[in-house]
């Protein structure tokens, strides 16, 4: 049994996710400068982020099918190289339309990259180490939010927004080279095939008899609803935390930094739950719902309460992505790993897009104060669904006399 993580491979894959998240959010970091440089309103520049999410949702599955059976390391490296080219096109874009074209190609490459990296991470480690491995790789994505975006903003202010995109192109190329040189290969198992569990005898099943794609799809649907609630509120986080932020050094920026650090803590903690992924996801979901509900009272609450609520929200919501990704990959098993890998970027980008759209409509109709409680209700409903699913599987196993799967 492998007892240590393949750290070089996971760290390089984490660096790749750092680059991809930085690329996705870069227009928000350089919004004023990029808008002025392209001669368009800031609202149009902001659409470069939402358009990115839409392309990831639409392109991920077709591209995964197109490269089925190929070495995932080559796919990831090629996707990073395309991202580098798209970033360079954006850096040199004379008009908004050229920038949009470059971003569209980059988004498609990133959708394929996420799908391939998710599946490859799961194949690199035994099942017992999956949660930790996912947390390491997603740690790069978290750093992209916490460090990548602010650093890009500094570069844009010190030099130019085009320099920020040029630097991103160089980082993407370096990451592509590192993937080819460092990341270890793994056995390939096409969707629909089976493979012995590397943790036990060749005849031993990985967890339990194949239950089909139903459980994986059910959890995916629940997590999608969770993300709609969370990202709906997070879209207007600067407005929701204005009251407690006034009493803090750095104001809203300081509170957002706290949220980012707390999210990183949540990602790190998520890797510590081993086989108890579903239970940990339920706890993180409940804590996220409580934090969202508490946002409704921040206008009149003391500043320290607001800080505590933001910290809780950051830790809980930060733990959700690695826990959800681990659970989806486990339910998929080796036979459906490519499908699960593609579901994950579609799930998260779809949640961001739908959550932001619904929240924007609600704020336009009734103001930002209306957001916390509906968002909390959506997230709480997913906690109930996840917990009910666990009980249902346990009852079914007891009725059939089958052992209850523990690695969920």
C-alpha positions in Angstrom: 0.0 0.0 0.0 1.3 3.4 -0.9 1.6 5.5 2.3 3.0 8.7 1.1 1.6 11.2 -1.4 3.4 11.7 -4.8 4.2 15.2 -3.7 6.1 16.4 -6.8 3.3 15.4 -9.1 0.6 16.9 -6.9 2.5 20.2 -6.4 2.9 20.6 -10.1 -0.8 19.9 -10.7 -1.5 22.4 -7.9 0.7 25.0 -9.8 -1.4 24.3 -12.9 -4.6 25.0 -11.0 -3.0 28.2 -9.6 -2.4 29.4 -13.2 -5.9 28.5 -14.4 -7.7 30.3 -11.5 -5.5 33.3 -11.9 -6.3 33.3 -15.6 -10.0 33.0 -15.0 -10.2 35.9 -12.5 -7.5 38.1 -14.1 -9.9 40.6 -15.8 -11.4 41.4 -12.4 -8.0 42.2 -11.1 -7.2 44.6 -14.0 -10.7 45.8 -14.6 -10.2 49.6 -14.8 -6.9 49.4 -16.8 -8.2 46.8 -19.2 -11.4 48.6 -19.8 -9.6 51.8 -20.6 -7.0 50.0 -22.8 -9.7 48.3 -24.9 -12.0 51.3 -24.9 -15.1 49.5 -23.5 -17.2 50.0 -20.3 -16.2 48.0 -17.2 -19.4 46.0 -17.5 -18.2 44.6 -20.8 -14.8 43.7 -19.4 -16.5 41.9 -16.5 -18.4 39.8 -19.1 -15.0 38.2 -19.9 -15.2 36.3 -16.6 -18.8 35.1 -17.0 -18.2 34.2 -20.7 -15.2 32.1 -19.5 -17.5 30.2 -17.1 -20.0 29.6 -19.8 -17.4 28.2 -22.2 -16.1 25.8 -19.6 -19.6 24.5 -19.0 -20.3 24.0 -22.7 -16.8 22.7 -23.9 -15.6 20.4 -21.1 -17.6 17.2 -22.0 -17.0 17.3 -25.8 -13.3 18.0 -25.4 -12.9 15.2 -22.8 -14.5 12.8 -25.3 -12.3 14.1 -28.1 -9.1 13.2 -26.2 -10.4 10.0 -24.5 -7.6 7.4 -24.2 -4.7 9.8 -24.5 -2.0 10.3 -21.9 -3.6 12.8 -19.4 -0.2 14.4 -18.8 0.1 15.3 -22.5 -3.5 16.6 -22.4 -2.8 18.8 -19.4 0.4 20.2 -20.8 -1.2 20.9 -24.2 -4.1 22.7 -22.4 -1.6 24.9 -20.5 0.2 25.7 -23.8 -3.1 26.7 -25.4 -3.9 28.8 -22.3 -0.5 30.5 -22.7 -1.2 31.3 -26.3 -4.7 32.7 -25.5 -3.2 34.8 -22.8 -0.6 36.2 -25.2 -3.4 37.0 -27.7 -5.3 38.8 -25.0 -2.2 40.8 -24.0 -1.7 41.9 -27.6 -5.4 42.4 -28.4 -6.0 45.6 -30.3 -9.8 45.4 -29.6 -12.3 43.9 -27.2 -13.3 41.3 -29.8 -9.7 40.0 -30.1 -9.5 39.8 -26.3 -12.9 37.9 -26.1 -11.7 35.4 -28.8 -8.5 34.8 -26.9 -10.4 34.3 -23.6 -12.8 31.9 -25.3 -10.1 29.6 -26.5 -8.3 29.8 -23.1 -11.6 28.9 -21.3 -12.1 25.8 -23.5 -8.5 24.7 -22.7 -9.0 25.2 -19.0 -12.2 23.2 -19.0 -10.3 20.3 -20.5 -7.4 20.9 -18.1 -9.6 20.7 -15.0 -11.3 17.5 -16.2 -8.0 15.8 -16.9 -6.2 17.0 -13.8 -9.2 15.9 -11.6 -9.1 12.4 -13.1 -5.3 12.1 -13.1 -5.1 13.2 -9.4 -7.5 10.4 -8.4 -5.5 7.8 -10.4 -2.2 8.9 -8.8 -3.1 7.8 -5.2 -4.9 5.0 -3.4 -8.5 5.7 -2.3 -7.5 6.3 1.3 -5.2 9.2 0.2 -7.7 10.8 -2.3 -9.0 13.5 0.0 -5.5 14.7 0.8 -4.4 14.6 -2.8 -7.4 16.6 -3.9 -6.8 19.2 -1.2 -3.2 19.6 -2.3 -4.1 20.2 -5.9 -7.0 22.5 -5.1 -4.7 24.4 -2.7 -3.2 25.9 -5.9 -6.6 27.1 -7.0 -7.2 28.7 -3.6 -3.8 30.5 -3.9 -4.9 31.7 -7.3 -7.7 33.5 -5.6 -5.8 34.7 -2.5 -2.5 35.6 -4.2 -2.7 35.4 -7.9 -5.4 38.0 -8.4 -3.9 40.6 -6.0 -0.5 40.1 -7.6 -1.9 40.6 -11.1 -3.6 43.8 -9.8 -0.2 45.1 -8.5 1.4 44.3 -11.8 -1.3 46.2 -13.7 -0.9 49.2 -11.5 2.9 49.2 -11.6 3.2 48.5 -15.3 0.2 47.7 -17.5 -2.6 45.2 -17.8 -1.0 43.7 -20.9 2.1 42.9 -18.9 -0.1 41.0 -16.4 -1.5 38.8 -19.2 2.0 38.4 -20.7 3.3 37.2 -17.3 0.4 34.8 -17.2 1.4 33.4 -20.6 4.9 32.8 -19.3 3.6 31.1 -16.2 1.3 28.8 -18.2 4.2 27.7 -20.4 6.4 27.0 -17.4 3.6 24.9 -15.9 3.2 23.0 -19.1 6.9 22.1 -19.1 6.8 21.1 -15.5 3.8 18.8 -16.1 5.7 17.0 -18.9 8.9 16.6 -16.8 7.6 16.0 -13.3 4.0 14.5 -13.2 4.0 10.7 -12.9 2.0 8.6 -15.3 -1.0 6.6 -14.1 -3.0 3.6 -15.4 -5.7 4.6 -17.8 -9.2 3.1 -17.3 -11.7 4.2 -20.0 -15.2 5.0 -18.8 -17.2 1.7 -18.4 -14.2 -0.4 -17.6 -13.1 -1.7 -14.2 -9.8 -1.9 -12.4 -8.7 -3.7 -9.2 -8.2 -1.5 -6.2 -4.5 -0.8 -5.7 -5.0 -0.9 -1.9 -5.8 -4.6 -1.7 -5.7 -7.9 -3.5 -6.3 -7.8 -7.3 -9.7 -9.5 -6.7 -10.9 -7.0 -4.2 -13.5 -4.3 -5.2 -12.5 -0.7 -4.6 -15.4 0.0 -2.3 -18.7 -1.7 -3.0 -20.4 -3.3 -6.1 -20.9 -0.8 -8.8 -24.2 1.1 -8.2 -24.1 2.9 -11.5 -23.8 6.6 -12.1 -26.9 7.5 -10.0 -25.2 8.2 -6.7 -22.5 10.3 -8.4 -25.1 12.3 -10.4 -27.3 12.8 -7.3 -24.4 14.2 -5.3 -23.4 16.4 -8.2 -26.9 17.9 -8.4 -26.9 18.6 -4.7 -23.5 20.3 -4.8 -24.6 22.4 -7.8 -27.5 23.8 -5.7 -25.1 24.4 -2.8 -22.8 26.4 -5.1 -25.7 28.5 -6.4 -26.5 29.6 -2.9 -22.9 30.2 -1.9 -21.8 32.0 -5.0 -25.0 34.0 -5.2 -24.1 35.6 -1.9 -20.4 35.8 -2.6 -21.1 37.8 -5.8 -22.1 40.6 -3.5 -19.7 39.9 -0.6 -18.3 43.5 -0.6 -21.8 44.9 0.0 -22.8 42.2 2.6 -19.8 42.9 4.8 -19.7 46.7 4.6 -20.9 47.2 8.1 -18.3 45.2 10.1 -15.6 46.1 7.6 -15.9 49.8 8.6 -14.4 49.1 12.0 -11.4 47.2 10.7 -8.0 48.3 9.3 -8.1 47.9 5.6 -11.9 48.0 5.5 -13.5 45.6 3.0 -10.1 44.6 1.6 -9.0 43.5 5.0 -12.1 41.4 5.5 -11.8 39.8 2.0 -8.2 38.9 2.8 -9.4 37.2 6.0 -12.0 35.3 3.9 -9.3 34.2 1.5 -7.0 33.0 4.3 -9.9 31.2 6.0 -10.8 29.5 2.7 -7.2 28.2 2.5 -7.5 26.8 6.0 -10.7 25.1 4.9 -9.0 23.5 1.9 -6.2 22.2 4.1 -8.6 20.9 6.7 -10.7 19.0 4.1 -7.8 16.7 3.3 -7.7 15.4 6.9 -11.0 13.5 6.9 -9.9 10.4 5.1 -12.8 8.1 4.4 -15.3 10.3 6.2 -15.8 12.6 3.2 -19.6 12.6 3.0 -20.0 13.4 6.8 -17.4 16.1 6.6 -19.1 17.6 3.5 -22.5 17.7 5.4 -20.8 19.5 8.3 -19.1 22.0 6.0 -22.4 22.6 4.2 -24.3 23.2 7.5 -21.6 25.6 8.7 -21.8 27.5 5.4 -25.6 27.8 5.7 -25.3 29.1 9.3 -22.7 31.7 8.2 -24.9 32.8 5.3 -27.9 33.2 7.6 -25.8 35.2 10.0 -24.9 37.7 7.3 -28.4 39.0 7.5 -27.7 40.3 11.0 -24.3 42.0 10.4 -25.8 45.5 9.9 -26.6 45.7 13.7 -24.1 43.2 15.1 -20.7 44.2 16.7 -17.7 44.2 14.4 -16.1 41.2 16.1 -19.3 39.2 15.3 -19.0 40.1 11.6 -15.3 39.1 11.6 -16.2 35.7 13.1 -19.0 35.2 10.6 -16.8 35.9 7.6 -14.1 33.6 9.0 -16.6 30.8 9.5 -18.0 31.3 6.0 -14.4 31.2 4.6 -13.4 28.0 6.4 -16.6 26.2 5.7 -17.0 27.2 2.1 -13.3 26.6 1.5 -13.7 23.0 2.6 -16.7 22.4 0.3 -14.9 22.1 -3.1 -12.2 19.5 -2.1 -14.7 17.5 -0.1 -17.3 17.6 -2.9 -14.7 16.8 -5.6 -13.4 13.8 -3.5 -16.9 12.5 -3.0 -17.8 12.7 -6.6 -14.6 11.0 -7.7 -15.1 8.2 -5.2 -18.7 7.6 -6.2 -17.5 7.5 -9.9 -14.8 5.0 -9.2 -12.1 4.2 -11.8 -14.7 3.2 -14.4 -16.2 6.7 -14.6 -13.3 8.8 -13.7 -13.1 10.8 -16.9 -16.8 11.5 -16.7 -16.5 12.7 -13.1 -13.5 14.8 -14.0 -15.5 16.6 -16.6 -18.5 17.0 -14.3 -16.5 18.9 -11.7 -15.6 22.0 -13.7 -19.0 22.1 -15.3 -20.5 21.9 -11.8 -18.5 24.7 -10.3 -18.6 27.1 -13.2 -22.3 26.4 -13.6 -22.9 27.2 -10.0 -20.9 30.4 -10.2 -22.8 31.5 -13.3 -26.3 30.6 -12.1 -25.7 31.9 -8.6 -24.4 35.2 -9.8 -27.3 35.6 -12.2 -30.0 34.8 -9.7 -28.4 37.0 -7.0 -28.2 39.9 -9.5 -31.9 39.6 -10.3 -32.8 39.5 -6.6 -30.6 42.5 -5.7 -32.1 44.5 -8.6 -35.6 43.7 -7.3 -35.2 44.0 -3.6 -31.7 45.1 -2.6 -28.7 43.2 -1.3 -30.3 42.6 2.1 -32.5 40.0 0.6 -29.7 37.6 -0.3 -28.5 35.9 2.9 -31.6 34.0 4.0 -32.5 32.5 0.6 -28.9 31.6 0.0 -28.7 29.9 3.4 -31.9 28.0 2.7 -30.5 26.6 -0.6 -27.3 25.5 1.1 -29.2 24.0 4.1 -31.4 22.0 1.7 -28.3 20.4 0.1 -27.1 19.4 3.6 -30.4 17.6 4.2 -30.1 15.9 0.8 -26.5 14.8 1.4 -27.3 13.5 4.9 -30.5 11.7 3.6 -28.5 10.1 0.8 -26.0 8.7 3.3 -28.8 7.2 5.4 -30.5 5.8 2.4 -27.4 3.9 1.3 -26.8 2.6 4.8 -30.4 1.3 5.0 -30.2 -0.3 1.5 -27.0 -2.0 2.5 -28.6 -3.3 5.7 -31.7 -4.6 3.9 -29.6 -6.6 1.4 -27.0 -7.8 3.9 -24.2 -6.1 2.0 -21.5 -4.3 3.9 -21.9 -0.6 4.2 -19.3 1.2 2.0 -17.1 3.2 4.3 -15.2 5.3 1.8 -17.8 7.9 1.0 
